[in-house]
Amino acid sequence: MKKKILIISGILIFVLVTFSLFSPFKKSIETDTLKITGKFKDEETAKTLLTRLETNIKAANEKDMDTYLETLTSEKREDTKKEMSAFFKEYDIQTELLSFEIKKQDADHALVQTQQKSINHGNNKYRNHIAEANHTFIKRDGKWYIDQSVMSNTKFIKK
């Protein structure tokens, strides 16, 4: 009887350790700037995706069009440049990344959900808010690019 319990316990421990090491469920990584959570396959790619989005947001905050466009897939750049040129001229918005969760990651495609806070520092009307942003990343020629960003669940806030 003790032998059976020992064998079952050993198998259970092996299964739990294996499952925790190779779990398809949520994981997390602490970075210097933010905690990455979600279903990622490797830490290096997860950190690269975060860095790419942080570069995108920093470029938007600084109204650095060239850097902003470099974070996007090539086919999105022309239309985005037109839209963002007008936006940069009209508004002074500072966006902060609050959370970063990888929902799905394949070899050349990733879906990331974030919480982002945007605060108006200009004179034109723009409502401060926290929104959920769903970003689609695509890997091309060894580099990750933002292909699409969709905002939802916007909650308006005071400064």
Summary of the structure (lengths in Angstrom):
residues: 159
radius of gyration: 20.5
end to end distance: 65.9
largest distance: 77.6
contacts: 415
relative contact order: 0.14
helix: 39%
strand: 38%
